[in-house]
Amino acid sequence: MTAPVNLLDFDLEGLAAYCETLGEKRFRATQLFRWIHQRGGSDFGQMSDLAKSLREKLAGAAHVTALPVLSQHASRDGTIKWLFDVGGGNAVEAVFIPEDDRGTLCISSQAGCAVGCRFCSTGHQGFSRNLGTGEIVAQLWFAEHFLRRHLQTGERVISNVVMMGMGEPLQNYDRLAPALRTMLDDHGYGLSRRRVTVSTSGVVPMMDRLAQDCPVALAVSLHAPSDALRDALVPLNRKYPLAELLAACTRYLAHAPRDFITFEYCMLDGVNDQPEHARTLIELVRAHAASGLRCKFNLIPFNPFPASGLLRSPAPRVQAFAKALNDAGIVTTVRKTRGDDIDAACGQLAGDVRDRTRVAERMARQRSVVLHPVPAGAARAPTPAS
Ligand code: SF4
């Protein structure tokens, strides 16, 4: 006997294929998909316009199941953070951030992360496993329908989804892609391509695949203007250095006309926030603008945690950095910190990860390494053993 399938695992094509195995036509899959994602349905018995025969076939063979919620915290500013149990001692987080003109849900793609960025709380936890498509979608499914009930609105609450929670989404591409399609599908969440953002530390081959398959908005965690410094902050840079990364960004934009890349830049006191870093960054962007790179910068105030050994840049330095970029014609904003009081701010999502790799061990060794300001344009750092 085969185990019941969780229908959150399917995009519409997948659900149509599944329904076909039950001898059902495609329009039945569309009805079912709308019940699940647009109406938050999980009880087949209540899906009144589905044929009784289909409801009977689904009962016992399939289910629609959210992730168990381990905790929920609401911030004074309206931000809500959920901790979801994904089994095996692992938990991942999702955060809802309400604003006047939008409601953004930040969701996770992996339990932990293998990239190990120096300034990232998730990176310090190590890596356990990829989330399945259904586990990625379940965060949105739960949050959207919970918020609708909670806010007593029949309308859509979540207008934007950002894949900026735990994990490197492009290292889980095969499960991510159907989840993105479900978010964009008019029969699913109906989000526009520009309102779904994938954030990557720079997995170049998968950026090219995403451009071909599903060119949603792209955010790239840059954090440094030179390879020497980026090698130390974002270890993936040793594999895909800046020139390759920025060339991939330019290729991506060929598939997303009129879009731009958002470069995320976490401001670290004395590490990457000096005037010479701004100057090198401007030169870097200008060098690639000629070949079609369109971008804006989002400066992120660092949320310090003890294991990082790093400090937040003072606000005046962040403002001066933003001014230097803006004066050079590069649109730059400073991210407002939200959910500080519930540890929901960017880079603070830690969840609970049973590390099955040596990432956490390697990060622990790095804790004692103090990062000194690296002169922009300095020689490339030797590659540490990973
Ligand atoms: S910043 Fe992103 S890619 Fe880097 S360790 Fe954190 S979750 Fe992973």
Residues whose N, C-alpha, C, O or C-beta is under 5 A from the ligand:
A	BS01	SF4	C113 V115 G116 C117 C120 T122 G123 G165 M166 G167 E168 S201
